[in-house]
Amino acid sequence: MSPMTEPPFTSYDLPDARTLYRARVAAYRTRAEAPDRLARVMCAHLAAAVCDILTGSTFRGPFDARWLEMTLHPSGGVVVSGRYWTHAGECRDLADAGDTFGMGEWADELGAWNRDGWSPLCTATDVGHDGTITYRLDLARAAELPEVLVEPDQAAERR
């Protein structure tokens, strides 16, 4: 085949340079926001876990938890102690109400690397000499996922 011979296939359409640029910027933005979105979803999972523990997994059953203690360690990891506060401000322990083991699964997805996603839902309550920072996660706020994190059909149901 000579260099001037047409290839045995047809060409394809390409997006223009502006469209490619916008797509690249959107992809980078999505990648940059992913850790914060993950953190936000994990906080909702923590709120659901507290509800499950306190209600015996009877979703939407009555319970009194309002804040959950979380600690950010100097290593960058977050752990939950199981300590929570009621709406009235009374401090209690989830271990008295049920198994808290599964909560670690959600807390393990939180850390210094996605702090911008979870810290707006928290109030810092203590900074230790060792660099640990203790927070209270607002469970009511954590339970409300932003519409950008909800499937379109679920967002319509919420309205």
N, C-alpha and C positions, 0 to 999 in steps of 0.2 A: 504494500500500500504506500503510495507516494504521500509526502507531507501535505500536498494540496488536496488530497481526496477528502471528501466529507466523511465524518465519523458515521457509523451505522446506527446512530440513535438521534433522537430529537432533543433539542435544548429544553431547559426548564426555566420557569420564571423565578426570579430572585427578588426579594424585597429590596426596596431602594435603601440607600445609605441612612436616611433619616429613620426609617422604620427599624432597621437593624440596630441603630444607636438606641432608640427608645426601648427596644426589646432587651438589649444588653443592660441598660440602666435599671429596668424593671426587675430583671433577673438578679442583679447585684443587690437591689433593695430587698427583694424577697429573701435572699441568702443572709443579708445583714440582720433582718428582722426575725429570722427563724429562731435564734436562741431565746429572744424575748417572748415570742409567741409560745414556744415550748414551755417556758417558765410560767406563763399565764395559765396555760392548760393544766400544768402540774399542780398549781395552787387550787384550781377548781377540783382536781382529783383529791387533794388533801381535804377540802371542805366536804366533799362527798364521803370520804373515809370517816371523818369525824361523825357525820350524820349516821352512817351505817353502824358505827360502833355504839353510838348512843341510842339508836332506835332498834337495834337488832336487825338491821338491814331492811326495815320497813320504810322504804323510800318515802320521803315527805311526812314521816311521822313526826310528832312534836319532840323537840329537844331544845336545850337551853344554851348551847355553846355559841359564843360570839367571837372569841379570839383564840388562836392556837400559838403556843410558843415554838419558835424556830431559832436555831443558833447557827450563825455563819462562823466557821472556824478559820483561823489564819491560813490553813491549807487550801481554802476556797470552797470546801464542802459545807452543805447545810444538813443539819439533823433536826428532827423534831423530838421533843422530850416526852410528849404525851400530856403535858400540862396545858390546861385550857382555862378560860374564864367565861363565866356565864354573863348574860345580859346585865345582871345585877352587880357584876364585878367580883363574884366569888370565884376563887381559884380552886380548881379540881384537877384530878388526874384521870385520863382516859383509860389507863390500865385497870382502874376500878370498875369500869363499865364494860370492858371487853378486850379483845385481842388487838393490839396496836402494831403488830408486826408488819402488816401490809403497808402501813403509812411510810415506811422507809423507802419503799419502791418509788414513791412519788417524790419524796424529799431528795433522793439520790439524783434526781434530774435537775435539782436546783443548785446553784453555786454562785461564786463570784463572777463567773463567765456569763451568766444571764441575769445578773442582779437587777439590771434595768427593767426586766420584765416582771419580777416579783416584788421588789422593794416598794413600789408605789401602793401596794396593798397592805403594807406593814407599817408599824411604828417601832422604831428602835427604843428599847427599854433599858439596855445596859451595855456598856463596853467594858470588857474584862481587861485586866492587866496583861493577860496573855494574848490579847488581840481579838478575842472572840467578841462577836456582837450578837446580842440577844434581841429578837424581834417578837412582836405580836402580829400574827397574820389575821387580818380582818376577814373572818370566814364568810360573812354575808357578801362582802365585795368580791371575794375570791369565787364565790358560787355563781356570780353573774358574768358569764363569758361575753366579751364584746361580740357584736354581730359579725365582725370580720373573721371570727374564729368559729362561727357556726355555719353549718351547711345551709344553703338558701331555703330549702323546704322547712328546716327547723326554725330559721329566723322568721319565716312567715307565721309559723305556729305561735311564736312568742308574742306576736303583735295582737 
